[in-house]
Amino acid sequence: MITVKKLANALEKRLGRAPAEALEEARVVMNYFGFRDTIIDNAIEPEDRKLFYALQEAGLMRSYWESVPLLDGRHWRIFYWQLDEGILDHLLLDEEGPPEDRVYQTLPDEAWSHPPAMS
């Protein structure tokens, strides 16, 4: 699940934001997304769109569109923004190392010694 903290950490790492600024921007973004990973562009306030474009440029978010036919034969384009949890997880794993490495780091030194093999 994408959380405010996870997104803030990604903003700090990818965009070089200060922790307080990253947290504030993550809150703005997550207020739009809630528990969803995709939202329609029309829901975004114009002043927040600049932040969305910065996240897209940094590879933390993507946009796409679909064309819907109208009754009169014209087509209407609907634009969407999408957060990708996999990208955020991958970015944060690069920083922390794979989960197995973190488990190994918590083991005491005695765990690494092997008793002599019995014959």
Backbone as a ProteinNet text record, in pm:
[ID]
protein_1_A
[PRIMARY]
MITVKKLANALEKRLGRAPAEALEEARVVMNYFGFRDTIIDNAIEPEDRKLFYALQEAGLMRSYWESVPLLDGRHWRIFYWQLDEGILDHLLLDEEGPPEDRVYQTLPDEAWSHPPAMS
[TERTIARY]
83.9	0	89.3	47.4	120.9	75.3	170.8	141	204.5	161.6	221.3	370.8	406.6	547.3	630	576.5	649.1	671.3	566.6	579	673.9	667	757.9	903	929.7	1066.5	1113.8	1024.7	1060.6	1085.8	1007.9	1028.9	1163	1197.9	1327.5	1440.3	1429.1	1537.5	1544	1430.4	1430.4	1435.8	1368.6	1363.7	1450	1514.5	1602.1	1527.7	1404.3	1325.1	1369.2	1355.5	1377.9	1265	1289.9	1186.5	1051.2	1049	921.4	850	926.1	867.3	815.4	892.3	850.9	722.5	713.9	594.5	472.6	488.2	377.6	331.8	427.8	391.6	328.2	376.6	318.1	174	148.6	11	-81.3	-30.9	-110.9	-148.8	-50.8	-74.8	-169.5	-143	-225.5	-368.4	-388.6	-525.2	-607.1	-541.4	-610.5	-636.2	-537.8	-546.9	-623.5	-613.2	-678.7	-630.9	-722.1	-686.1	-679.9	-684.4	-678.3	-537.8	-506.3	-377.3	-391.2	-516.1	-540.8	-650.9	-629.6	-732.6	-745.8	-859.3	-883.9	-819.3	-766.9	-695.3	-784.2	-911.4	-1002.1	-1012.5	-976.4	-987.2	-874.9	-772	-653.6	-669.2	-638.1	-636.9	-520.9	-541.2	-435.1	-300.7	-302.7	-174.4	-102.1	-174.2	-111.2	-59.4	-106.9	-66.5	84.2	145.8	290.7	363.4	316.4	373.9	357.8	240.4	217.8	314.1	336.1	430.7	573.4	610	743.3	758.6	653.4	659	665.6	594.7	600.9	741	799	933.8	1036.5	1013.8	1105.4	1080	977.6	948.7	868.9	808.3	731.5	582.1	541.2	401	395.7	285	269.5	129.3	116.2	-15.5	-47.2	-176.6	-220.5	-358.4	-406.1	-537.5	-609.3	-742.2	-824.2	-921.4	-961.6	-1055.1	-1190.1	-1294	-1428.5	-1517.6	-1586.5	-1675.2	-1800.9	-1837.5	-1959.4	-2074.2	-2195.4	-2312.6	-2314.5	-2256.3	-2256.7	-2141.9	-2064.7	-1957.3	-1819.3	-1813.5	-1682.8	-1622.5	-1496.1	-1427.8	-1386.4	-1396.2	-1358.9	-1238.9	-1133.5	-1015	-1024.9	-1000.1	-999.1	-856.7	-799.7	-662.5	-662.4	-564.6	-553.2	-410.5	-398.1	-269.6	-265.8	-148.5	-137.6	-8.2	-23.7	89.9	120.5	247.4	285.7	360.6	295.7	356.9	486.1	490.8	611.9	732.7	711.5	821.8	868.8	774	811.6	884.9	833.1	898.4	1038.6	1053.8	1185.3	1283.6	1236.7	1322.4	1367	1275	1307.9	1389.5	1370.5	1451.7	1596.2	1615.5	1752.7	1826.1	1752.9	1812	1840.9	1749.2	1760.4	1823.5	1828.9	1875.5	1758.3	1776.1	1666.8	1622.7	1496.4	1446.6	1533.3	1588.2	1671.4	1794.6	1853.9	1972.6	1940.7	1824.5	1787.8	1771.1	1717.7	1701.5	1838.1	1928.8	2061.9	2136.7	2114	2182.6	2138	2023.1	1973.4	2023.3	2085.7	2133	2259.2	2273.8	2395.8	2513.4	2634.6	2754.9	2756.9	2700	2700.4	2624.8	2531.3	2452.1	2536.3	2648.8	2731.2	2838.8	2857.8	2959.7	2894.3	2964.1	2913.6	2989.2	2918.4	2989.5	3067	3176.3	3254.5	3165.2	3186.9	3109.1	3149.2	3052.4	3079	3103.1	3199.7	3226.2	3171.6
-116.7	0	124.3	222	348.2	432.2	475	557.1	694.8	788.5	922.3	911.5	828.6	814.6	755.8	653.7	591.3	691.6	766.2	865.9	978	1020.7	1125.5	1079.8	955.3	902.3	902.6	865.7	867	1008.9	1105.4	1245.4	1296.7	1259.1	1299	1243.6	1116.6	1051.7	1095.6	1095.2	1120.9	1267.8	1353.4	1495.8	1580.7	1518.1	1592.1	1687.4	1657.1	1743.4	1728.5	1835.8	1829.9	1745.6	1678.6	1591.6	1659.1	1780.3	1849.7	1882.3	1927	1960.2	1833.6	1725.6	1598.8	1547.9	1558.9	1513.6	1595.7	1726.4	1813.2	1781	1764.2	1732	1593.4	1499.3	1364.5	1370.1	1451.9	1467.2	1526	1625	1685.5	1578.7	1502.2	1398.7	1292	1243.1	1134.9	1180.1	1310	1360	1341.9	1347.3	1322.3	1173.2	1091.4	949	868.2	903.1	824.3	680.3	585.7	443.7	391.4	481.6	441.2	465.8	402.7	428.4	512.5	539.2	616	718.4	840.2	943.7	1014.1	1079.6	1155.8	1293.8	1343.5	1471.2	1587.5	1581.2	1692.1	1715.1	1618	1631.2	1716.8	1742.6	1811.1	1962.4	2029.7	2176	2223.6	2330.7	2378.5	2402.5	2455.8	2483.8	2355.6	2243.8	2116.6	2039.1	2075.5	2004.3	2011.9	2122.3	2137.4	2028.7	1998.6	1892.1	1756.4	1732.8	1605.8	1590.6	1698.5	1692.2	1667.3	1726.1	1702	1555.8	1497.2	1355.9	1267.6	1306.2	1229	1235	1352.7	1369.9	1289.8	1276.7	1201.4	1051	1009.8	868.5	809.4	893.3	845.1	833.3	890.3	890.3	886.4	835.8	838.8	887.7	933.3	975.7	899.6	889.1	827.5	882.3	853.2	901.3	793.4	808.3	721.4	808.7	760.2	832.3	761	837.7	781.2	842.8	759.2	815.2	877.3	993.4	1061	1023.9	1050	1015.3	1084.3	1202.6	1276.2	1235.3	1132.9	1082.2	1137.3	1244.6	1298.1	1210.4	1234	1159.9	1256.2	1210.1	1288.2	1221.2	1295.9	1241	1262.1	1153.6	1159	1129.1	1220.8	1206	1155	1068.1	1007.2	1021.7	1018.3	1012.6	883.3	820.2	692	686.9	647	617.6	469.5	435.5	295.4	251.8	168.9	123	47.1	-27.7	-103	-13.1	101	196.2	251.1	288.6	341.3	236.3	113.9	6.3	-19.6	-21.9	-46.4	64.7	187.1	300.9	292.4	259.1	252.1	128.2	17.1	-102.9	-78.3	-1.2	31.3	100.8	181.2	255.5	163.3	71.6	-11.4	-147	-187.9	-322.2	-418	-536.5	-632.8	-670.6	-713.6	-748.1	-852.8	-948.2	-1051.1	-989.7	-891.4	-827.2	-759.9	-697.4	-631.5	-734.4	-852.1	-957.3	-1004.6	-1025.3	-1073.4	-973.4	-845.5	-743.3	-742.9	-798.4	-799.4	-920.2	-1016.4	-1136.8	-1107.3	-1168.6	-1149.1	-1222.2	-1185.7	-1247.7	-1398.5	-1447.4	-1591.5	-1669.6	-1604.9	-1673.4	-1707.6	-1640.6	-1661.9	-1767.5	-1813	-1916.2	-2053.7	-2144.9	-2280.5	-2376	-2466.9	-2567.2	-2660.3	-2720	-2810.3	-2927.3	-2971.7	-3085.6	-3212.4	-3295.3	-3422.8	-3529.2	-3618.5	-3724.3	-3854.1
0	0	0	-76.6	-80.4	37.6	117.6	234.3	216.5	298.2	296.3	325.7	423.5	460.5	346.2	279.2	168.3	55.6	21.6	-84	-41.7	84	132.7	123.8	160	149	4	-86.9	-229	-278.1	-230.6	-269.1	-217.7	-96.7	-42.3	-128.3	-162.4	-236	-381.8	-449.3	-593.1	-627.9	-548	-579.1	-487.5	-388.1	-298.6	-207	-177.2	-90.2	55.2	131.1	275.3	335.2	447.8	506.2	527.6	580.1	605.3	474.3	375.6	245.6	176.6	183.7	123.1	187.5	318.3	389.7	348.5	337.5	297.5	155	62.5	-75.2	-84.6	-7.4	-7	43.4	142.3	192.6	86.8	13.1	-93.8	-196.2	-240	-341.4	-288.5	-168.8	-114.8	-82.4	-58.6	-40.7	-168.1	-282.9	-409	-430.3	-401.1	-432.9	-328.6	-203.1	-99.6	-104.1	-118.7	-124.1	-267.5	-363.2	-504.1	-558.1	-670.7	-733.9	-859.8	-902.6	-1024.3	-997.9	-1049.1	-1038.1	-1172.4	-1190.4	-1312.5	-1297.8	-1407.1	-1405.7	-1362.5	-1393.9	-1360.3	-1210.5	-1129.7	-984.3	-925.4	-1002.1	-950.3	-961.8	-854.6	-856	-943.4	-1018.7	-1108.5	-1039	-916.3	-848.9	-806.4	-794.7	-757.3	-878.4	-996.7	-1118.2	-1140.5	-1103	-1117.6	-1038.2	-918	-835.8	-904.7	-963.7	-1033.2	-1150.9	-1226.5	-1337.8	-1288.4	-1175.5	-1118.7	-1078.5	-1019	-981.8	-1105.4	-1210.3	-1334.3	-1394.2	-1396	-1450.4	-1370.5	-1239.9	-1154.2	-1160.7	-1234.9	-1248.3	-1133.3	-1050.5	-936.2	-967.4	-1078.6	-1116.7	-1268.9	-1322.4	-1467.5	-1501.6	-1625.1	-1671.9	-1799.5	-1826.7	-1951.1	-1983.1	-2101.8	-2140.9	-2218.7	-2220.7	-2303.3	-2380.6	-2494.7	-2578.6	-2573.1	-2541.8	-2527.2	-2634.8	-2713	-2815.8	-2753.1	-2803.3	-2759.7	-2854.3	-2813.1	-2893.8	-3030.2	-3038.9	-3166.4	-3258.5	-3218.5	-3303.7	-3270.5	-3193.8	-3154	-3045.4	-3017.8	-2910.8	-2800.3	-2678.1	-2560.2	-2496.5	-2473.1	-2406.5	-2257.2	-2184.5	-2038.4	-1993.7	-1916.6	-1869.6	-1725.8	-1697	-1565.1	-1512.4	-1380.4	-1311.5	-1231.9	-1229.4	-1159.6	-1077.8	-952	-865.3	-880	-890.1	-904.4	-779.5	-698.9	-574.7	-601.1	-710.9	-744.8	-764.7	-829.5	-849.9	-716.2	-629.7	-498	-415.8	-416	-341.3	-393.3	-524.7	-584.3	-547	-553.1	-517.4	-372.1	-283	-141.1	-108.8	-181.3	-159.2	-199.7	-307.3	-348	-235	-157.9	-47.1	71.3	100.5	219.7	192.6	67.5	34.3	33.6	-24.3	-27.4	113.5	129.8	263.4	333	257.1	319.1	385.7	320.3	376.6	509.7	520.1	645.3	757.2	726.2	826.5	872.7	778.7	814.2	901.7	878.1	956.5	1102.4	1130.9	1268.4	1347.6	1280.1	1349	1429.6	1546	1625	1559.3	1599.5	1542.1	1561	1671.7	1697.8	1589.4	1525.9	1423.3	1301.3	1285.6	1167.2	1189.5	1311.3	1334.5	1323.5	1263.4	1243.9	1334.3	1399.8	1479.6	1387.2	1436.3	1349.7	1306.7	1185.5	1132.2	1203.6	1235	1300.1	1194.6	1220	1122.9	1167.9
[MASK]
+++++++++++++++++++++++++++++++++++++++++++++++++++++++++++++++++++++++++++++++++++++++++++++++++++++++++++++++++++++++

